[in-house]
Amino acid sequence: MCIIIDANVGNEFGPLSDEALCVYEWLVGGGRVAVGGRLKAELLRTKFRNVYQPLLLAGRLLEYPATEVNQVEQQLVQSGKMRSDDHHILALARVSEARTLFSRDVQLHSDFCNRALLAPRGRVYQNRSHHHLLRTGRKCRDLA
């Protein structure tokens, strides 16, 4: 299973909030996080940077090529269909095939769950009661 972690929850990874702890334990237990394009730089400016390298080395963090993510991001920008300004997150979802998002951005939630923008539509993890989303999410596209 695969998740995208928005930068707006990146600081919850040090010290771990209840929600981030649930995600972190899931990652250590076999889950994966997709990163690429602008999101990588954004996450490295948060406390998520403390777990970035260990997750990468453990094979729990997949880095998708920035060129691929940026190309899809430009298509989304040109479409003018998104409510949020997080085109890079939806671009990463399209490239990685991840359909679970950990975020606090309500406008991004709307875009991520919009079938016209992301098919199959995404799902948003916000708190521990959404733990089932981690167990039932889609796998990431393998990196070649």
C-alpha positions as a Markdown table, in Angstrom:
| # | Residue | x | y | z |
|---|---|---|---|---|
| 1 | Met | 0.0 | 0.0 | 0.0 |
| 2 | Cys | 1.1 | 3.5 | -0.7 |
| 3 | Ile | 0.5 | 7.0 | 0.7 |
| 4 | Ile | 1.5 | 10.6 | -0.2 |
| 5 | Ile | 2.3 | 12.8 | 2.8 |
| 6 | Asp | 1.6 | 16.5 | 2.3 |
| 7 | Ala | 4.1 | 19.0 | 3.6 |
| 8 | Asn | 1.4 | 20.6 | 5.8 |
| 9 | Val | 1.6 | 17.5 | 8.1 |
| 10 | Gly | 5.4 | 17.1 | 7.8 |
| 11 | Asn | 6.1 | 18.7 | 11.1 |
| 12 | Glu | 3.9 | 16.1 | 12.8 |
| 13 | Phe | 6.8 | 13.6 | 12.3 |
| 14 | Gly | 8.9 | 15.2 | 15.0 |
| 15 | Pro | 7.7 | 14.7 | 17.7 |
| 16 | Leu | 5.2 | 12.3 | 16.3 |
| 17 | Ser | 1.5 | 13.3 | 16.6 |
| 18 | Asp | -1.0 | 10.5 | 17.1 |
| 19 | Glu | -1.9 | 10.6 | 13.4 |
| 20 | Ala | 1.7 | 10.7 | 12.2 |
| 21 | Leu | 2.6 | 7.9 | 14.6 |
| 22 | Cys | -0.1 | 5.7 | 13.1 |
| 23 | Val | 1.3 | 6.4 | 9.6 |
| 24 | Tyr | 4.9 | 5.9 | 10.7 |
| 25 | Glu | 4.2 | 2.6 | 12.3 |
| 26 | Trp | 2.3 | 1.5 | 9.2 |
| 27 | Leu | 5.3 | 2.6 | 7.0 |
| 28 | Val | 7.8 | 0.7 | 9.2 |
| 29 | Gly | 5.5 | -2.4 | 9.1 |
| 30 | Gly | 5.5 | -2.5 | 5.3 |
| 31 | Gly | 3.7 | 0.5 | 3.9 |
| 32 | Arg | 5.3 | 2.9 | 1.4 |
| 33 | Val | 5.3 | 6.6 | 0.9 |
| 34 | Ala | 5.6 | 8.2 | -2.6 |
| 35 | Val | 7.7 | 11.4 | -3.0 |
| 36 | Gly | 8.8 | 13.3 | -6.1 |
| 37 | Gly | 8.9 | 16.7 | -7.7 |
| 38 | Arg | 8.3 | 19.7 | -5.5 |
| 39 | Leu | 6.9 | 17.6 | -2.7 |
| 40 | Lys | 10.4 | 16.2 | -1.9 |
| 41 | Ala | 11.8 | 19.7 | -1.3 |
| 42 | Glu | 8.8 | 20.7 | 0.7 |
| 43 | Leu | 9.0 | 17.7 | 3.0 |
| 44 | Leu | 12.7 | 18.1 | 3.5 |
| 45 | Arg | 12.0 | 21.6 | 4.9 |
| 46 | Thr | 9.8 | 20.0 | 7.6 |
| 47 | Lys | 10.6 | 17.6 | 10.5 |
| 48 | Phe | 9.7 | 14.8 | 8.1 |
| 49 | Arg | 13.4 | 15.2 | 7.0 |
| 50 | Asn | 14.3 | 13.2 | 10.2 |
| 51 | Val | 12.6 | 10.1 | 8.9 |
| 52 | Tyr | 13.2 | 10.6 | 5.2 |
| 53 | Gln | 16.6 | 8.9 | 4.8 |
| 54 | Pro | 15.8 | 6.0 | 7.1 |
| 55 | Leu | 12.6 | 5.3 | 5.2 |
| 56 | Leu | 14.4 | 5.6 | 1.9 |
| 57 | Leu | 17.2 | 3.2 | 3.0 |
| 58 | Ala | 14.5 | 0.7 | 4.3 |
| 59 | Gly | 12.8 | 0.7 | 0.9 |
| 60 | Arg | 9.7 | 2.4 | 2.4 |
| 61 | Leu | 10.1 | 5.6 | 0.5 |
| 62 | Leu | 9.9 | 5.7 | -3.2 |
| 63 | Glu | 11.3 | 8.8 | -5.1 |
| 64 | Tyr | 9.6 | 9.3 | -8.4 |
| 65 | Pro | 11.6 | 11.3 | -11.1 |
| 66 | Ala | 11.0 | 15.1 | -10.8 |
| 67 | Thr | 10.9 | 15.4 | -14.6 |
| 68 | Glu | 8.0 | 13.0 | -14.9 |
| 69 | Val | 6.1 | 14.6 | -12.0 |
| 70 | Asn | 6.7 | 18.1 | -13.2 |
| 71 | Gln | 5.4 | 17.3 | -16.7 |
| 72 | Val | 2.1 | 16.0 | -15.3 |
| 73 | Glu | 2.0 | 19.0 | -12.9 |
| 74 | Gln | 2.2 | 21.4 | -15.9 |
| 75 | Gln | -0.8 | 19.6 | -17.6 |
| 76 | Leu | -2.8 | 20.0 | -14.4 |
| 77 | Val | -1.9 | 23.7 | -14.1 |
| 78 | Gln | -3.0 | 24.3 | -17.8 |
| 79 | Ser | -6.3 | 22.4 | -17.2 |
| 80 | Gly | -7.4 | 25.0 | -14.7 |
| 81 | Lys | -9.7 | 22.5 | -13.0 |
| 82 | Met | -8.2 | 22.3 | -9.6 |
| 83 | Arg | -9.5 | 24.2 | -6.5 |
| 84 | Ser | -6.2 | 23.9 | -4.6 |
| 85 | Asp | -2.8 | 25.2 | -5.5 |
| 86 | Asp | -1.3 | 21.7 | -5.0 |
| 87 | His | -1.0 | 20.5 | -8.6 |
| 88 | His | 2.3 | 18.8 | -7.6 |
| 89 | Ile | 0.5 | 16.5 | -5.2 |
| 90 | Leu | -2.1 | 15.3 | -7.8 |
| 91 | Ala | 0.7 | 15.0 | -10.3 |
| 92 | Leu | 2.6 | 12.7 | -8.0 |
| 93 | Ala | -0.6 | 10.7 | -7.4 |
| 94 | Arg | -1.0 | 10.2 | -11.1 |
| 95 | Val | 2.7 | 9.2 | -11.6 |
| 96 | Ser | 3.0 | 6.9 | -8.5 |
| 97 | Glu | -0.6 | 5.5 | -8.7 |
| 98 | Ala | -0.9 | 6.2 | -4.9 |
| 99 | Arg | -4.5 | 7.0 | -4.0 |
| 100 | Thr | -4.1 | 7.7 | -0.2 |
| 101 | Leu | -3.2 | 11.1 | 1.1 |
| 102 | Phe | -2.2 | 12.3 | 4.6 |
| 103 | Ser | -3.0 | 16.1 | 4.6 |
| 104 | Arg | -4.9 | 18.8 | 6.4 |
| 105 | Asp | -5.6 | 20.9 | 3.3 |
| 106 | Val | -9.4 | 20.8 | 2.7 |
| 107 | Gln | -9.2 | 22.2 | -0.8 |
| 108 | Leu | -6.6 | 19.6 | -1.7 |
| 109 | His | -8.9 | 16.9 | -0.2 |
| 110 | Ser | -11.6 | 18.0 | -2.6 |
| 111 | Asp | -9.2 | 17.8 | -5.6 |
| 112 | Phe | -7.7 | 14.5 | -4.5 |
| 113 | Cys | -11.2 | 12.9 | -4.2 |
| 114 | Asn | -12.4 | 14.3 | -7.5 |
| 115 | Arg | -12.8 | 11.5 | -10.1 |
| 116 | Ala | -12.4 | 14.1 | -12.9 |
| 117 | Leu | -8.9 | 14.9 | -11.7 |
| 118 | Leu | -7.8 | 11.6 | -10.3 |
| 119 | Ala | -9.2 | 8.2 | -11.4 |
| 120 | Pro | -9.7 | 6.1 | -9.5 |
| 121 | Arg | -10.3 | 8.8 | -7.0 |
| 122 | Gly | -8.2 | 9.2 | -3.9 |
| 123 | Arg | -8.9 | 8.9 | -0.2 |
| 124 | Val | -7.7 | 11.1 | 2.6 |
| 125 | Tyr | -6.3 | 10.0 | 5.9 |
| 126 | Gln | -6.7 | 12.6 | 8.6 |
| 127 | Asn | -6.8 | 10.7 | 11.9 |
| 128 | Arg | -6.5 | 7.3 | 13.6 |
| 129 | Ser | -10.1 | 6.5 | 12.8 |
| 130 | His | -9.0 | 6.4 | 9.1 |
| 131 | His | -6.4 | 3.6 | 9.7 |
| 132 | His | -8.4 | 1.3 | 7.5 |
| 133 | Leu | -7.3 | 3.5 | 4.5 |
| 134 | Leu | -3.7 | 2.5 | 5.1 |
| 135 | Arg | -4.5 | -1.2 | 5.1 |
| 136 | Thr | -6.7 | -1.1 | 1.9 |
| 137 | Gly | -4.9 | 1.5 | -0.2 |
| 138 | Arg | -3.4 | 0.9 | -3.7 |
| 139 | Lys | 0.2 | -0.1 | -4.2 |
| 140 | Cys | 2.6 | 2.4 | -5.7 |
| 141 | Arg | 3.9 | 2.0 | -9.2 |
| 142 | Asp | 7.2 | 0.3 | -9.1 |
| 143 | Leu | 10.3 | 2.3 | -10.0 |
| 144 | Ala | 12.2 | 1.0 | -13.0 |
